């Protein structure tokens, strides 16, 4: 019987603005035959610029970085490459950070002080299509804890502003360089989170909460 070929190694991108952290993780992961570290980057803007070229399967993403942080980067990455698995790697273990990361589309959350073999385990789990929370993160968030009203992400706030200004889905898609379908998905999520069913309702909400005046609103 002919042996089946080994599956391709998982393509892992490390994103952290601390070179020692990124290099340390890289040296750990490069010892595994089923992982290929395709690069290390220091901010989210660089990730977006090189996303199509690098085509990562998994991104180990820091939260706090210059130019573009991990949450906004995660959301934009998933707009362009929905199958990418994002693992947030952070020093913050409180429930707000973890919930926010998951709501932005991250498939996992790791604390930076986890044992080295847990990073590999987390990659294996998200590559299988499951969510992964390290032990410290699990202890900080209860599975059934949900806020009374989900907060809009930064990307959703941007799209709400444009919709409230009367732009069509196609116009928003052109401005943000995403597909019309992605805009429609964001629009549905915004309506669901705010409990609003119509475009007129979105515009009224934006006016009442100062979004159209650029005052930030209550999100």
Secondary structure as GFF3:
##gff-version 3
##sequence-region A 1 219
A	DSSP	beta_strand	10	15	.	.	.	ID=ss1
A	DSSP	alpha_helix	19	29	.	.	.	ID=ss2
A	DSSP	beta_strand	35	41	.	.	.	ID=ss3
A	DSSP	alpha_helix	44	54	.	.	.	ID=ss4
A	DSSP	beta_strand	58	62	.	.	.	ID=ss5
A	DSSP	alpha_helix	70	80	.	.	.	ID=ss6
A	DSSP	beta_strand	85	90	.	.	.	ID=ss7
A	DSSP	alpha_helix	95	103	.	.	.	ID=ss8
A	DSSP	beta_strand	108	111	.	.	.	ID=ss9
A	DSSP	alpha_helix	116	127	.	.	.	ID=ss10
A	DSSP	beta_strand	132	133	.	.	.	ID=ss11
A	DSSP	alpha_helix	135	138	.	.	.	ID=ss12
A	DSSP	alpha_helix	154	164	.	.	.	ID=ss13
A	DSSP	alpha_helix	169	176	.	.	.	ID=ss14
A	DSSP	alpha_helix	180	194	.	.	.	ID=ss15
A	DSSP	alpha_helix	199	208	.	.	.	ID=ss16
###
